[in-house]
Amino acid sequence: MAYDRAKMLSQYRITAPDKFRLKDMKPDDSFGLTLSKDEAKDELKDVVKSIAGKQEMLYAQDQWSLLVILQAMDAAGKDSVLDNVMSGINPQGCQVTSFKAPTSHELDHDWLWRTTVALPERGRIGVFNRSYYEEVLVVRVHPEILGKQRVPKSLIGKDIWQERFDDIRAFEKHMARNGTKVLKFFLNVSKEEQKKRFLERIDEPDKNWKFNAGDVGERMLWDKYMDAYEDMIRNTSTEHSPWFVVPADKKWFTRLVVAHAMDEALSGLGLAYPKVDAAALEEMKKAREILTKEK
């Protein structure tokens, strides 16, 4: 099915954050696409193949890195995106890091430390399943967590969240200036779809392992989380690191948008295989002669 990729991505890329309202974004949107299950798989397969080709050049060139950040409410489909979009990429050039509650060792550092040490090396794609943005989401919804972070009390004031937004913007600008392209995705699932997926996890034995009773408690704080997400996006969607608010009620469409955004980002990096100089070409010529004379 033919469609305008640039137009599709622009619909979900937040380029005017001051005007952004989360309620204006529809979780069940699919850009008017009506693909069958097989058509969606074939379309995604083609995009992933394109990403894989560019990732090989990214690795060979060894200059740029790509950081993909996935943020979402529980059951929004982060794991599904990882399984289906990253499946066709050479694991040598890709690393996935999941961030849960910080350990005691991590709490002995500033809140950006644990994600900083996990940033992708040049030539690689790194994926953060949750990230430093948890500090302005979960911690904001549960401010009591701040008291466990060992930050001097005199540094925790009424402007703490704005200060963390300032730090994030500066951090991402630093990454952009040093060759790390940052792609940020909020998988926007509806409350109704989340309920449906939670019930599937409870009712289907092969999905029981996915269910965490604590997720229902977090669901009770839905409105607070939506306010936190909206404020986060309004304060941290920038020209060099914009947010994509991706509809997540239809998993096939979520995967397609993320994959297309990755492919587009890699296309904009001017990737190419390194050129071999004359001396190396001469060495290869000699090696070829030796190999062809072998019996």
C-alpha positions in Angstrom: 0.0 0.0 0.0 1.6 3.3 -1.1 1.8 6.1 1.5 3.9 9.2 2.2 6.5 8.2 4.8 7.7 11.7 5.5 4.1 12.9 6.0 3.3 10.0 8.3 6.3 10.6 10.5 5.7 14.3 10.6 2.2 13.6 12.0 3.7 11.9 15.1 6.9 14.0 15.5 6.5 16.7 18.0 8.1 19.8 16.5 5.9 22.5 18.2 6.1 21.3 21.9 4.7 24.5 23.3 1.4 23.7 21.5 1.5 19.9 22.3 -1.5 18.4 24.1 -1.5 14.6 24.7 -5.3 14.5 24.4 -5.0 15.6 20.7 -3.1 12.4 19.9 -5.2 9.3 19.1 -3.9 6.0 20.4 -5.9 4.0 17.9 -4.7 6.1 14.8 -3.1 4.3 11.9 -2.6 7.1 9.4 -5.5 5.7 7.4 -3.6 2.5 6.6 -5.7 -0.7 6.5 -3.1 -3.5 6.2 -3.9 -7.1 6.7 -1.7 -9.0 9.2 0.4 -10.5 6.3 0.7 -7.1 4.6 1.9 -5.4 7.8 4.5 -8.1 8.3 5.8 -7.8 4.7 5.9 -4.0 5.0 7.8 -4.1 8.3 10.2 -6.8 6.8 11.1 -4.4 4.0 11.8 -1.5 6.3 13.9 -3.7 8.7 15.9 -4.9 5.8 16.7 -1.3 4.9 17.7 -0.6 8.5 20.0 -3.6 8.5 21.8 -2.4 5.4 22.3 1.1 6.8 23.4 -0.4 10.2 26.2 -2.3 8.4 27.4 1.0 7.0 27.0 2.7 10.4 29.2 0.0 11.9 31.8 0.1 9.2 32.1 3.9 9.2 32.4 3.9 13.0 31.6 7.6 13.5 27.9 8.0 14.4 25.8 6.1 16.9 22.0 5.9 17.1 20.2 5.9 20.5 16.5 4.8 20.5 14.5 5.5 23.6 11.3 3.7 24.3 9.0 5.1 27.0 5.4 4.0 27.7 2.8 2.9 30.2 2.9 -0.9 30.9 1.6 -3.2 28.2 2.0 -0.5 25.5 4.2 -2.8 23.3 7.8 -1.9 24.0 8.9 -5.6 24.0 6.9 -6.1 20.8 8.8 -3.3 19.1 12.1 -4.8 20.2 11.2 -8.3 19.1 9.9 -7.2 15.6 12.0 -4.2 14.7 15.4 -5.1 16.1 15.1 -8.8 15.0 16.7 -8.3 11.6 19.6 -6.2 12.8 23.1 -7.7 13.3 23.5 -8.2 17.0 27.2 -7.1 16.7 26.1 -3.6 16.0 23.1 -3.3 18.4 22.7 -3.3 22.1 19.5 -3.2 24.2 19.5 -2.0 27.8 16.5 -2.1 30.1 16.3 0.1 33.2 14.3 -0.9 36.2 14.5 0.5 39.8 18.0 1.8 40.4 20.4 -0.4 42.4 22.2 0.8 45.5 25.4 1.2 43.5 23.5 3.3 40.9 22.1 5.5 43.7 25.6 6.4 44.7 25.9 8.3 41.4 23.9 11.1 39.9 20.6 10.1 38.2 22.1 10.3 34.6 25.1 8.1 35.4 23.6 4.6 34.8 22.2 5.6 31.4 25.4 7.4 30.4 27.6 4.4 30.9 25.1 2.4 28.7 25.2 4.7 25.7 26.0 3.0 22.4 29.5 3.1 21.1 30.2 4.8 17.7 29.0 2.6 14.9 26.3 1.0 17.0 22.5 1.3 17.6 21.6 1.4 21.2 18.0 0.9 22.5 16.9 2.0 26.0 13.8 0.2 27.2 12.9 3.0 29.6 15.6 5.5 30.3 16.6 8.6 32.3 13.1 9.9 31.5 11.9 7.7 34.3 13.3 10.4 36.6 10.6 12.8 35.4 7.8 10.2 35.2 7.8 7.5 37.9 9.7 9.7 40.3 7.5 12.6 39.7 4.3 10.5 40.2 5.9 9.0 43.3 7.9 11.9 44.8 8.7 9.8 47.9 11.3 8.1 45.7 13.3 11.4 45.7 14.0 10.8 49.4 15.7 7.6 48.6 18.1 9.0 46.0 20.6 10.4 48.5 20.4 13.8 46.9 21.1 16.6 49.5 17.8 17.9 50.7 18.9 21.4 50.1 19.0 20.7 46.4 15.5 19.4 46.1 13.2 22.4 45.7 10.0 23.4 44.0 11.9 23.6 40.6 13.3 20.1 40.7 11.4 18.9 37.7 12.3 21.9 35.6 15.9 21.5 36.6 15.8 17.9 35.5 14.3 19.0 32.1 17.2 21.4 31.8 19.7 18.7 32.5 18.1 16.3 29.9 18.0 19.0 27.2 21.7 19.8 27.9 22.6 16.1 27.9 20.9 15.4 24.6 22.4 18.4 23.0 25.8 17.2 24.2 25.1 13.8 22.6 24.0 15.4 19.3 27.2 17.5 19.2 29.3 14.4 19.6 27.7 12.1 17.0 24.9 10.4 18.8 21.5 10.7 17.1 18.7 10.4 19.6 15.3 9.0 18.7 12.6 9.2 21.4 9.3 7.3 21.2 6.4 7.5 23.6 4.1 4.6 22.8 0.7 6.1 23.3 -1.6 3.3 24.4 -5.2 4.0 25.5 -6.4 3.1 29.0 -9.0 0.8 27.4 -6.4 -1.1 25.4 -4.1 -1.4 28.4 -7.0 -3.0 30.3 -7.6 -5.5 27.5 -3.9 -6.5 27.4 -3.7 -6.9 31.2 -6.7 -9.2 31.1 -5.1 -11.2 28.3 -2.0 -11.6 30.5 -4.2 -12.9 33.3 -6.5 -15.1 31.3 -4.0 -16.7 28.9 -1.6 -19.1 30.7 1.3 -18.5 28.2 1.1 -14.8 29.0 0.8 -15.1 32.8 4.5 -14.5 33.3 4.1 -11.0 31.8 1.6 -9.9 34.4 2.8 -7.9 37.4 0.1 -7.0 40.0 2.0 -3.8 40.7 1.1 -2.6 37.2 -2.6 -2.4 38.2 -1.6 0.0 41.0 0.2 2.2 38.6 -2.8 2.1 36.3 -4.8 3.8 39.1 -2.5 6.8 38.7 -3.2 7.0 35.0 -4.1 10.7 35.0 -1.0 11.7 36.9 1.1 9.8 34.5 -0.5 11.4 31.5 0.1 14.9 33.0 3.8 13.9 33.6 4.2 12.6 30.0 2.7 15.7 28.5 4.9 18.0 30.6 7.9 15.9 29.7 7.3 16.0 26.0 6.5 19.7 26.1 9.8 20.4 27.9 12.2 18.0 26.1 11.1 17.7 22.5 13.8 19.7 20.7 15.0 20.2 17.1 17.9 17.8 17.5 16.0 15.3 19.7 12.2 15.5 19.1 9.7 13.1 20.6 7.5 10.8 18.5 4.2 10.2 20.1 3.3 6.9 18.4 -0.2 5.4 18.5 0.1 2.1 20.3 -3.4 0.5 20.3 -2.5 -1.3 17.0 0.9 -3.0 17.5 1.6 -3.5 13.8 1.3 0.2 13.2 3.5 1.1 16.3 6.2 -1.2 14.9 6.0 0.4 11.5 6.3 4.0 12.7 9.3 3.2 14.9 11.0 1.3 12.1 10.4 4.0 9.5 11.7 6.7 11.9 14.9 4.7 12.5 15.4 4.1 8.8 14.8 7.8 8.1 17.2 8.9 10.8 20.0 6.6 9.5 19.4 7.9 6.0 20.1 11.4 7.2 23.6 10.6 8.7 25.4 10.5 5.3 26.5 6.9 5.9 29.0 5.2 3.6 31.5 2.4 3.6 35.1 3.6 4.3 37.2 4.2 1.2 40.3 2.1 0.9 43.5 4.1 0.1 45.9 3.2 -2.7 48.4 1.4 -0.5 45.7 -0.9 0.8 44.3 -1.5 -2.7 47.8 -2.6 -3.8 48.1 -5.0 -0.8 44.7 -6.5 -1.8 45.9 -6.9 -5.3 49.0 -8.8 -4.1 46.8 -10.9 -1.8 44.5 -11.8 -4.7 47.4 -12.9 -6.8 48.7 -15.2 -4.0 45.2 -16.7 -3.4 44.5 -17.3 -7.1 47.9 -19.2 -7.5 47.1 -21.6 -4.7 46.4 -25.1 -5.8 
